[in-house]
């Protein structure tokens, strides 16, 4: 009676995953606030658990953490928004200086080095008008979007509802997080329960190391770069530093973009070697602090996400599911990496990989030997580098 079910079990799991992916794709706009709330609740759960262990109830612990998170968000908005607004105004006023430097210094230098007529027909006034035109066009598009939203009462109501829904759902997720996990645990098929629990714990460790650690590293790097560039007298230093810090989830991407932008800004504003050395010193100091202190302390070496995998995950998530995909790209990539390690270990123990010379599977306890012709096979990594090869 059970044999047909055993044959159907992989197909049932495949169908369930397919239906779940289809539902996520169809409900992506609706699920976005719930996904944001779930991520915030998951990030806050360790602090809630710590307060709960100190003798407080789950309700009181969740309320205290929620009030703390709300206060931090309000404080960040009150401090950062005026500062970023001032920096954006400076960026607009800075466009004529950038155009003058580009036409008077950068393009002639490129023309001398390459022999190409980079500067012919380009002057500071036309370049300034071009930059301002693009800036105004972007502002016009933003104004049209805002005007369209304001004319559509349903869109405004939806935006406000989503905005208010995030903190509301976050609080209830924090309060009932352990209860929801317990209900999910009770629904697991009993034969798969030990393996699923082990993979879930490993995924939680990887996600914790990545999200909590990497977000803290990004903010710290942004503050280090922004403060350093501001102290050496760069008008747009804070804006450039924060952008560089927030892009640092891809190794060296944020530092490279920030360094190039800071060098251009320094050449326009100061144009001397001394300030260029100071800019390089700021980013070098930030990289040293990140490599030797922030990343080992806050992130560790448990993630293993390659920079190319990070970029691919974000682009693929955005293409498939929009903003929800971008939001969940890195957590999903970390979980997929854990599942990939498990699948790699199972593959190394399967008959598909371990076959003898006659095509039959290796008997238990039988070790693979060198080929009969004496040629050496390709190098095999040690057991500790090949992933967890223990069967579930």
VOTIVEX-392064 format. One record per residue: x, y negated, z negated of N, C-alpha, C in turn. Coordinates in pm, whole numbers, padded with zeros to 5 digits, always signed. Example, Ala and Ser with C-alpha at 12.3 -4.5 7.8 and 13.67 -1.06 7.14 Angstrom:
<atoms>
+01319+00569-00780+01230+00450-00780+01320+00330-00780/+01285+00225-00708+01367+00106-00714+01290-00003-00787/
</atoms>
This chain:
<atoms>
+00082+00121+00000+00000+00000+00000+00085-00125+00000/+00201-00122-00068+00284-00240-00079+00379-00257+00038/+00396-00152+00123+00494-00164+00231+00463-00275+00329/+00338-00291+00374+00311-00403+00466+00343-00538+00404/+00315-00553+00274+00345-00680+00208+00495-00707+00206/+00575-00601+00187+00720-00621+00187+00768-00668+00325/+00709-00611+00430+00747-00656+00564+00700-00799+00591/+00585-00835+00534+00528-00966+00560+00588-01076+00473/+00657-01038+00365+00703-01140+00270+00792-01246+00334/+00894-01212+00415+00975-01319+00476+00895-01411+00566/+00797-01352+00639+00716-01434+00727+00621-01524+00649/+00573-01476+00536+00488-01559+00452+00567-01678+00396/+00692-01654+00354+00775-01764+00306+00805-01863+00418/+00832-01811+00537+00858-01899+00651+00734-01984+00683/+00617-01923+00680+00494-01998+00706+00470-02104+00599/+00498-02068+00474+00478-02165+00366+00571-02285+00382/+00698-02260+00416+00792-02370+00438+00750-02455+00557/+00702-02391+00662+00658-02464+00781+00539-02554+00749/+00442-02500+00676+00325-02580+00639+00365-02695+00547/+00456-02669+00453+00501-02775+00364+00571-02887+00441/+00659-02850+00537+00725-02952+00618+00626-03033+00701/+00523-02966+00755+00422-03038+00832+00344-03135+00745/+00309-03092+00623+00238-03181+00532+00323-03301+00493/+00452-03279+00468+00541-03391+00436+00548-03490+00551/+00554-03439+00673+00562-03527+00788+00434-03608+00806/+00319-03544+00784+00191-03613+00802+00162-03712+00689/+00203-03677+00567+00170-03759+00450+00287-03846+00403/+00389-03864+00488+00508-03940+00447+00474-04079+00395/+00388-04159+00463+00359-04293+00409+00291-04289+00272/+00206-04188+00249+00136-04179+00122+00228-04128+00012/+00320-04039+00046+00406-03976-00054+00523-04064-00097/+00551-04173-00026+00668-04255-00058+00668-04305-00202/+00561-04369-00253+00567-04414-00393+00579-04299-00492/+00519-04184-00460+00531-04069-00550+00675-04015-00549/+00740-04015-00432+00879-03970-00426+00970-04064-00504/+00949-04196-00491+01028-04292-00568+01006-04271-00718/+00880-04252-00759+00850-04230-00900+00913-04101-00951/+00909-03995-00870+00969-03868-00912+01119-03881-00929/+01186-03953-00838+01330-03974-00852+01363-04054-00978/+01286-04159-01004+01311-04240-01124+01287-04158-01250/+01180-04078-01252+01153-03996-01369+01261-03891-01389/+01309-03832-01280+01416-03732-01292+01545-03795-01343/+01575-03915-01295+01695-03984-01343+01685-04019-01491/+01564-04051-01537+01547-04093-01677+01525-03975-01771/+01501-03855-01720+01467-03741-01806+01575-03707-01909/+01705-03708-01876+01804-03677-01981+01797-03771-02100/+01774-03900-02076+01763-03994-02188+01636-03969-02269/+01527-03934-02200+01404-03900-02271+01425-03777-02359/+01493-03676-02305+01520-03554-02382+01609-03584-02502/+01707-03672-02484+01795-03707-02596+01718-03777-02708/+01628-03869-02672+01546-03935-02773+01449-03837-02838/+01400-03741-02759+01308-03642-02812+01378-03552-02914/+01504-03518-02887+01578-03434-02982+01612-03506-03111/+01608-03640-03108+01636-03716-03231+01517-03721-03324/+01404-03659-03288+01289-03652-03376+01167-03725-03327/+01176-03794-03215+01060-03867-03161+00977-03773-03073/+00851-03807-03060+00764-03729-02972+00796-03761-02826/+00751-03673-02737+00775-03695-02594+00709-03825-02547/+00592-03855-02598+00521-03977-02560+00601-04101-02602/+00649-04102-02725+00726-04217-02774+00857-04230-02699/+00925-04118-02675+01053-04123-02603+01034-04174-02461/+00931-04124-02392+00905-04170-02256+00868-04319-02254/+00792-04365-02352+00754-04506-02358+00876-04595-02379/+00967-04554-02469+01087-04635-02494+01175-04642-02369/+01195-04530-02302+01278-04529-02181+01212-04611-02070/+01080-04601-02059+01009-04679-01956+01023-04829-01982/+01011-04871-02106+01028-05013-02139+01171-05058-02111/+01269-04973-02140+01408-05008-02112+01432-05023-01962/+01381-04928-01882+01397-04937-01737+01328-05061-01681/+01209-05093-01730+01138-05211-01683+01215-05338-01716/+01271-05344-01837+01349-05462-01875+01473-05478-01788/+01539-05367-01757+01658-05375-01672+01623-05421-01530/+01510-05372-01476+01469-05414-01342+01436-05563-01339/+01362-05610-01439+01326-05753-01444+01451-05838-01460/+01544-05796-01547+01667-05872-01567+01751-05877-01440/+01759-05764-01368+01836-05762-01243+01774-05854-01139/+01640-05855-01131+01575-05944-01035+01597-06091-01071/+01589-06123-01198+01607-06262-01240+01750-06310-01217/+01846-06220-01229+01986-06261-01214+02035-06253-01070/+01998-06145-01000+02056-06121-00868+01984-06193-00756/+01851-06201-00763+01779-06262-00652+01817-06408-00628/+01823-06494-00730+01868-06631-00703+02011-06638-00649/+02097-06550-00699+02234-06550-00653+02243-06507-00507/+02169-06402-00468+02170-06358-00329+02106-06462-00237/+02001-06530-00286+01939-06634-00206+02037-06747-00179/+02114-06785-00281+02216-06889-00262+02323-06845-00164/+02363-06719-00172+02465-06667-00081+02415-06666+00064/+02288-06631+00084+02233-06631+00220+02226-06773+00277/+02195-06871+00192+02196-07010+00240+02337-07050+00281/+02434-07010+00203+02573-07042+00238+02612-06974+00369/+02561-06853+00391+02594-06783+00514+02541-06859+00635/+02422-06917+00625+02368-06996+00735+02451-07122+00757/+02486-07191+00649+02568-07313+00662+02709-07284+00711/+02751-07159+00699+02887-07119+00731+02903-07084+00879/+02790-07072+00953+02795-07031+01093+02878-07126+01180/+02867-07260+01167+02953-07347+01250+03102-07324+01226/+03141-07300+01100+03282-07272+01072+03327-07143+01139/+03242-07042+01135+03276-06915+01199+03291-06933+01349/+03200-07010+01411+03209-07033+01555+03335-07110+01591/+03370-07211+01512+03491-07288+01539+03616-07202+01528/+03620-07116+01425+03737-07028+01408+03745-06926+01522/+03630-06872+01563+03630-06771+01668+03679-06829+01801/+03630-06950+01837+03669-07009+01965+03806-07074+01961/+03849-07120+01844+03977-07189+01836+04094-07104+01797/+04069-06992+01731+04179-06908+01679+04168-06764+01731/+04056-06699+01704+04046-06556+01731+04050-06525+01881/+03965-06591+01959+03961-06561+02103+04091-06599+02175/+04152-06717+02147+04283-06744+02209+04390-06643+02171/+04389-06596+02047+04487-06496+02004+04468-06367+02083/+04341-06323+02099+04314-06204+02177+04353-06223+02324/+04332-06345+02376+04367-06371+02516+04517-06362+02538/+04596-06412+02442+04742-06405+02455+04789-06260+02445/+04732-06183+02354+04779-06046+02332+04735-05950+02443/+04615-05971+02497+04561-05875+02594+04567-05923+02738/+04582-06054+02759+04582-06108+02894+04445-06123+02955/+04339-06094+02879+04201-06109+02928+04147-06246+02891/+04059-06297+02975+04005-06432+02955+03890-06427+02856/+03925-06407+02729+03822-06398+02626+03756-06534+02601/+03832-06641+02606+03783-06771+02561+03727-06856+02674/+03733-06808+02797+03684-06890+02909+03533-06906+02901/+03488-07031+02909+03345-07061+02909+03278-07051+02775/+03354-07034+02668+03296-07023+02534+03349-07137+02449/+03259-07215+02391+03299-07320+02299+03225-07304+02167/+03269-07383+02069+03214-07368+01935+03066-07401+01930/+03025-07503+02006+02884-07545+02002+02793-07436+02058/+02832-07379+02173+02747-07276+02233+02743-07150+02147/+02857-07115+02087+02859-06997+02001+02775-07021+01876/+02782-07141+01821+02699-07174+01704+02551-07165+01738/+02514-07223+01854+02374-07215+01895+02329-07070+01916/+02420-06987+01970+02387-06846+01991+02362-06775+01858/+02455-06797+01761+02439-06734+01630+02313-06782+01559/+02290-06913+01566+02170-06966+01501+02043-06916+01569/+02051-06901+01702+01935-06850+01773+01899-06709+01731/+02002-06623+01717+01976-06487+01671+01923-06488+01527/+01981-06574+01443+01936-06583+01304+01790-06628+01297/+01758-06732+01377+01621-06782+01378+01526-06680+01437/+01574-06605+01538+01489-06500+01596+01456-06393+01492/+01559-06356+01415+01534-06257+01309+01437-06313+01205/+01457-06441+01171+01364-06503+01076+01224-06514+01133/+01213-06542+01265+01081-06549+01327+01010-06415+01327/+01086-06308+01355+01026-06174+01351+00978-06142+01210/+01061-06175+01109+01020-06151+00971+00895-06232+00936/+00890-06359+00984+00773-06442+00957+00649-06384+01023/+00663-06334+01147+00549-06274+01215+00499-06149+01141/+00594-06069+01090+00553-05950+01015+00477-05990+00890/+00531-06090+00817+00464-06135+00695+00327-06193+00727/+00320-06273+00837+00191-06330+00876+00091-06221+00914/+00139-06120+00987+00050-06010+01023+00000-05934+00902/+00088-05913+00806+00046-05845+00684-00054-05929+00606/-00032-06062+00604-00123-06147+00530-00261-06152+00595/-00267-06139+00729-00396-06139+00798-00469-06006+00782/-00394-05901+00757-00456-05770+00740-00476-05743+00591/-00597-05759+00547-00625-05741+00405-00595-05601+00358/-00621-05500+00444-00596-05362+00406-00447-05336+00384/-00362-05396+00470-00217-05377+00454-00168-05439+00325/-00220-05559+00292-00180-05625+00168-00222-05541+00048/-00346-05492+00052-00396-05409-00058-00311-05282-00072/-00277-05220+00042-00195-05101+00037-00057-05126-00021/+00005-05239+00017+00137-05273-00036+00131-05296-00187/+00030-05371-00231+00017-05400-00375-00010-05272-00453/-00096-05186-00397-00127-05059-00465-00001-04974-00478/+00077-04962-00372+00200-04885-00378+00298-04945-00478/+00305-05079-00481+00396-05145-00574+00358-05117-00718/+00228-05120-00747+00182-05094-00883+00181-04945-00916/+00171-04862-00812+00163-04718-00834+00295-04660-00881/+00407-04717-00836+00538-04660-00869+00561-04659-01020/+00552-04773-01092+00574-04765-01238+00470-04680-01309/+00344-04685-01262+00238-04606-01326+00269-04457-01317/+00300-04409-01196+00330-04267-01177+00461-04229-01244/+00558-04320-01243+00687-04292-01308+00669-04261-01455/+00587-04339-01523+00565-04316-01667+00504-04178-01691/+00402-04141-01613+00338-04012-01635+00428-03897-01593/+00512-03916-01492+00611-03814-01458+00711-03795-01572/+00757-03905-01631+00851-03893-01743+00786-03823-01861/+00661-03855-01890+00594-03794-02005+00569-03645-01984/+00530-03606-01860+00489-03468-01835+00591-03389-01753/+00717-03436-01747+00816-03371-01661+00838-03225-01699/+00861-03199-01828+00887-03062-01872+00764-02973-01853/+00645-03030-01873+00523-02953-01853+00507-02913-01707/+00533-03007-01614+00522-02975-01471+00624-02871-01430/+00747-02882-01481+00848-02781-01450+00808-02644-01503/+00747-02641-01621+00702-02514-01676+00593-02450-01593/+00501-02531-01540+00396-02476-01455+00453-02420-01324/+00551-02493-01266+00615-02442-01146+00691-02313-01173/+00757-02307-01289+00831-02187-01325+00739-02067-01341/+00619-02091-01394+00525-01981-01412+00471-01928-01280/+00475-02009-01174+00423-01966-01044+00526-01891-00960/+00651-01885-01004+00754-01819-00925+00729-01668-00920/+00750-01605-00804+00742-01457-00799+00844-01396-00893/+00802-01299-00972+00890-01244-01076+01020-01185-01021/+01020-01115-00905+01149-01064-00856+01248-01174-00819/+01196-01291-00776+01284-01400-00734+01314-01497-00848/+01248-01482-00962+01259-01583-01069+01403-01606-01118/+01484-01503-01146+01621-01531-01193+01705-01606-01090/+01694-01566-00962+01774-01633-00859+01729-01777-00839/+01597-01800-00836+01546-01936-00816+01586-02026-00933/+01577-01974-01054+01614-02055-01172+01762-02090-01168/+01846-01993-01132+01990-02021-01124+02021-02125-01018/+01959-02113-00901+01982-02211-00795+01925-02348-00833/+01812-02349-00903+01754-02477-00945+01844-02547-01045/+01903-02472-01137+01995-02534-01234+02120-02587-01164/+02172-02511-01068+02289-02558-00995+02255-02682-00912/+02136-02682-00851+02093-02800-00774+02076-02920-00864/+02022-02899-00983+02006-03009-01078+02140-03068-01118/+02240-02980-01138+02372-03029-01174+02434-03110-01060/+02419-03061-00936+02474-03132-00822+02404-03265-00801/+02270-03263-00810+02194-03387-00793+02226-03488-00902/+02240-03439-01025+02275-03529-01134+02410-03594-01114/+02508-03511-01072+02641-03565-01047+02640-03666-00934/+02558-03639-00832+02559-03727-00716+02479-03855-00741/+02353-03841-00776+02266-03959-00785+02305-04050-00902/+02307-03994-01023+02339-04079-01138+02480-04133-01128/+02574-04046-01094+02713-04090-01086+02739-04184-00971/+02691-04149-00849+02722-04229-00732+02653-04365-00737/+02531-04371-00788+02464-04500-00800+02539-04592-00896/+02589-04536-01005+02667-04617-01099+02797-04664-01036/+02862-04576-00960+02985-04614-00890+02959-04726-00790/+02849-04717-00716+02816-04819-00617+02796-04956-00682/+02719-04959-00792+02695-05085-00860+02824-05141-00919/+02904-05055-00981+03031-05101-01040+03125-05155-00934/+03135-05085-00821+03222-05133-00713+03171-05266-00657/+03039-05279-00640+02984-05405-00592+03018-05521-00684/+03006-05498-00814+03041-05604-00911+03190-05634-00910/+03273-05530-00896+03418-05553-00893+03457-05632-00769/+03409-05589-00652+03440-05660-00528+03383-05802-00530/+03256-05814-00571+03193-05946-00572+03262-06043-00667/+03293-05997-00789+03360-06084-00885+03501-06121-00839/+03573-06021-00785+03710-06049-00739+03714-06148-00624/+03626-06130-00525+03625-06221-00410+03577-06360-00450/+03486-06369-00545+03442-06500-00592+03553-06572-00669/+03629-06496-00748+03736-06558-00826+03848-06612-00738/+03873-06553-00621+03980-06604-00535+03931-06718-00446/+03804-06760-00465+03755-06878-00396+03683-06853-00266/+03625-06735-00246+03552-06705-00125+03404-06738-00146/+03349-06825-00062+03212-06870-00081+03112-06756-00075/+03131-06665+00019+03040-06552+00036+03092-06426-00034/+03178-06443-00132+03243-06329-00196+03147-06234-00263/+03048-06289-00335+02957-06199-00407+02872-06119-00310/+02823-06183-00205+02741-06113-00107+02821-06004-00036/+02942-06037+00008+03027-05937+00075+03061-05823-00020/+03092-05855-00144+03129-05751-00240+03015-05656-00272/+02893-05710-00288+02779-05624-00319+02745-05534-00200/+02752-05586-00078+02727-05503+00040+02831-05391+00049/+02957-05426+00026+03062-05324+00030+03042-05217-00077/+02999-05258-00195+02976-05161-00301+02859-05070-00273/+02749-05125-00219+02631-05045-00191+02653-04949-00075/+02750-04978+00013+02781-04888+00125+02887-04784+00088/+02932-04785-00036+03042-04697-00073+02998-04553-00096/+02867-04519-00075+02827-04379-00086+02892-04295+00022/+02931-04358+00134+03016-04292+00232+03160-04335+00204/+03250-04244+00170+03386-04283+00133+03452-04370+00239/+03510-04478+00194+03589-04574+00273+03503-04660+00367/+03375-04629+00386+03293-04712+00474+03269-04849+00413/+03225-04852+00287+03199-04980+00223+03324-05065+00210/+03436-05003+00171+03561-05079+00156+03608-05132+00292/+03594-05054+00398+03639-05099+00530+03556-05216+00579/+03422-05203+00572+03335-05312+00617+03355-05437+00531/+03364-05418+00400+03386-05533+00313+03519-05601+00337/+03624-05522+00361+03756-05581+00385+03758-05661+00515/+03698-05606+00620+03695-05679+00748+03617-05809+00733/+03499-05802+00669+03419-05923+00650+03491-06024+00562/+03557-05978+00457+03628-06070+00368+03749-06132+00437/+03819-06056+00520+03933-06112+00594+03887-06222+00690/+03777-06196+00763+03725-06298+00855+03682-06423+00778/+03611-06402+00666+03567-06517+00586+03686-06595+00531/+03792-06526+00491+03911-06594+00439+03983-06672+00547/+03993-06614+00666+04057-06686+00777+03980-06812+00814/+03847-06805+00807+03766-06922+00840+03777-07027+00731/+03768-06987+00605+03765-07083+00496+03903-07137+00460/+04004-07050+00456+04135-07091+00406+04242-07084+00514/+04248-06973+00588+04342-06963+00698+04487-06952+00657/+04515-06900+00536+04654-06885+00494+04680-06741+00450/+04807-06707+00444+04847-06571+00409+04820-06540+00263/+04829-06639+00176+04813-06617+00033+04675-06560+00001/+04570-06621+00057+04435-06572+00030+04410-06436+00094/+04473-06409+00208+04461-06276+00266+04520-06169+00175/+04634-06200+00115+04695-06106+00020+04604-06083-00099/+04538-06191-00146+04446-06177-00259+04326-06089-00221/+04275-06104-00099+04163-06020-00055+04205-05873-00052/+04321-05845+00006+04370-05707+00010+04390-05654-00132/+04439-05739-00223+04459-05697-00361+04327-05662-00429/+04221-05739-00401+04090-05710-00461+04040-05574-00417/+04044-05546-00288+03993-05418-00239+04084-05302-00278/+04215-05325-00283+04306-05220-00328+04280-05186-00474/+04259-05287-00557+04228-05263-00698+04097-05187-00713/+03996-05226-00633+03869-05155-00639+03882-05010-00598/+03961-04981-00495+03981-04843-00452+04055-04761-00557/+04154-04821-00622+04227-04750-00728+04135-04719-00844/+04053-04818-00885+03960-04795-00996+03858-04688-00960/+03810-04690-00836+03713-04590-00794+03775-04450-00790/+03895-04439-00733+03955-04307-00712+04003-04242-00841/+04058-04323-00932+04121-04266-01050+04038-04276-01177/+03934-04358-01178+03856-04376-01299+03706-04351-01277/+03643-04427-01185+03498-04421-01172+03451-04287-01118/+03506-04245-01002+03459-04120-00942+03490-03998-01027/+03612-03979-01079+03636-03861-01165+03549-03862-01291/+03524-03980-01347+03450-03987-01472+03299-03974-01451/+03245-04042-01350+03101-04048-01331+03048-03944-01234/+03127-03903-01135+03079-03811-01033+03143-03674-01047/+03275-03669-01059+03344-03542-01066+03361-03481-00929/+03399-03353-00927+03426-03284-00800+03324-03174-00772/+03202-03191-00824+03102-03084-00810+03011-03104-00690/+03027-03210-00614+02930-03241-00508+02970-03172-00380/+03083-03212-00321+03130-03148-00201+03058-03189-00075/+02983-03300-00075+02917-03347+00046+03017-03422+00132/+03039-03374+00253+03131-03440+00345+03070-03572+00392/+03154-03677+00415+03098-03804+00462+03015-03791+00589/+03057-03705+00682+02979-03685+00804+02843-03624+00771/+02840-03532+00675+02712-03473+00634+02621-03577+00571/+02679-03672+00496+02599-03778+00435+02533-03864+00543/+02612-03907+00641+02559-03990+00749+02452-03914+00828/+02480-03788+00861+02384-03708+00938+02254-03689+00860/+02264-03663+00728+02144-03642+00648+02056-03767+00647/+02118-03884+00632+02039-04008+00629+01974-04034+00764/+02049-04018+00874+01992-04042+01006+01882-03940+01039/+01904-03815+01007+01803-03712+01035+01678-03734+00951/+01697-03767+00823+01581-03793+00738+01500-03911+00785/+01568-04019+00826+01497-04136+00876+01424-04108+01006/+01484-04028+01094+01419-03995+01221+01297-03906+01202/+01305-03810+01110+01195-03715+01093+01082-03769+01005/+01118-03837+00896+01016-03874+00798+01014-04023+00765/+01089-04107+00839+01086-04250+00813+01155-04285+00682/+01099-04385+00610+01161-04430+00486+01164-04320+00382/+01061-04236+00379+01062-04124+00284+01179-04031+00312/+01210-04009+00440+01324-03924+00474+01456-03984+00432/+01472-04116+00450+01593-04184+00406+01607-04174+00254/+01494-04188+00184+01495-04183+00038+01537-04046-00014/+01489-03941+00053+01514-03805+00005+01628-03735+00076/+01697-03805+00168+01798-03739+00251+01911-03682+00167/+01971-03763+00081+02085-03716+00004+02047-03611-00101/+01936-03626-00177+01897-03516-00265+01872-03385-00192/+01804-03392-00078+01778-03270-00001+01909-03211+00052/+02002-03297+00096+02131-03248+00145+02208-03178+00035/+02201-03231-00088+02270-03165-00199+02210-03029-00229/+02076-03019-00226+02011-02890-00250+02043-02792-00138/+02042-02840-00014+02075-02753+00099+02218-02701+00085/+02308-02785+00033+02445-02740+00013+02451-02626-00088/+02374-02638-00196+02370-02531-00296+02314-02403-00234/+02205-02415-00159+02148-02298-00093+02244-02239+00010/+02321-02326+00077+02420-02277+00172+02530-02196+00106/+02574-02241-00013+02673-02162-00087+02618-02024-00121/+02493-02021-00167+02432-01894-00203+02419-01804-00080/+02373-01860+00033+02359-01781+00155+02495-01732+00204/+02598-01815+00188+02733-01774+00229+02781-01656+00147/+02756-01661+00015+02796-01550-00070+02720-01422-00039/+02590-01434-00013+02513-01316+00023+02556-01258+00158/+02592-01346+00252+02637-01300+00383+02766-01221+00372/+02859-01267+00286+02985-01197+00270+02968-01059+00207/+02855-01038+00138+02828-00906+00079+02733-00821+00162/+02688-00875+00276+02589-00803+00355+02657-00711+00457/+02579-00615+00510+02629-00527+00614+02653-00600+00745/+02590-00713+00763+02613-00791+00883+02757-00840+00892/+02821-00862+00775+02960-00908+00772+03057-00793+00745/+03023-00706+00649+03114-00600+00608+03083-00473+00685/+03146-00457+00803+03128-00338+00885+03265-00274+00908/+03264-00142+00926+03392-00076+00951+03415-00064+01101/+03519+00005+01139+03559+00012+01279+03459+00088+01367/+03380+00179+01304+03283+00257+01382+03147+00190+01391/+03135+00072+01327+03009+00000+01333+02916+00029+01217/+02955+00123+01126+02872+00154+01010+02913+00063+00894/+02821+00043+00801+02852-00040+00687+02957+00023+00597/+03035-00058+00530+03135-00007+00437+03067+00059+00318/+03125+00170+00275+03072+00236+00156+03114+00158+00033/+03035+00174-00073+03062+00101-00196+03201+00133-00249/+03275+00029-00285+03411+00046-00335+03516+00053-00227/+03476+00058-00098+03571+00068+00011+03617-00071+00051/+03745-00091+00063+03800-00221+00097+03832-00226+00244/+03824-00347+00299+03859-00365+00438+04011-00362+00454/+04060-00299+00559+04202-00294+00586+04237-00369+00710/+04364-00376+00746+04405-00447+00867+04360-00373+00991/+04350-00439+01104+04311-00372+01229+04410-00262+01262/+04365-00157+01335+04453-00043+01364+04570-00080+01453/+04560-00189+01530+04672-00224+01617+04780-00302+01545/+04759-00329+01414+04862-00396+01335+04860-00545+01342/+04771-00605+01423+04767-00751+01430+04703-00807+01304/+04749-00923+01263+04699-00984+01140+04569-01058+01170/+04468-01039+01089+04343-01115+01110+04363-01260+01072/+04260-01343+01099+04268-01485+01059+04272-01494+00907/+04329-01602+00853+04342-01613+00707+04207-01619+00639/+04196-01546+00530+04073-01541+00452+04094-01624+00326/+04002-01718+00292+04021-01800+00173+04011-01716+00047/+04073-01761-00062+04061-01687-00189+03917-01678-00232/+03892-01588-00328+03755-01564-00372+03693-01687-00433/+03775-01767-00509+03719-01885-00573+03688-01996-00477/+03742-01992-00351+03713-02093-00251+03606-02048-00153/+03573-01922-00153+03475-01870-00058+03333-01882-00108/+03314-01942-00225+03180-01958-00279+03146-01843-00371/+03030-01852-00434+02984-01749-00526+02935-01630-00444/+03012-01522-00447+02978-01405-00367+02907-01298-00447/+02863-01331-00569+02792-01231-00647+02652-01214-00595/+02605-01094-00581+02465-01075-00537+02369-01120-00644/+02253-01169-00597+02153-01218-00693+02092-01101-00768/
</atoms>
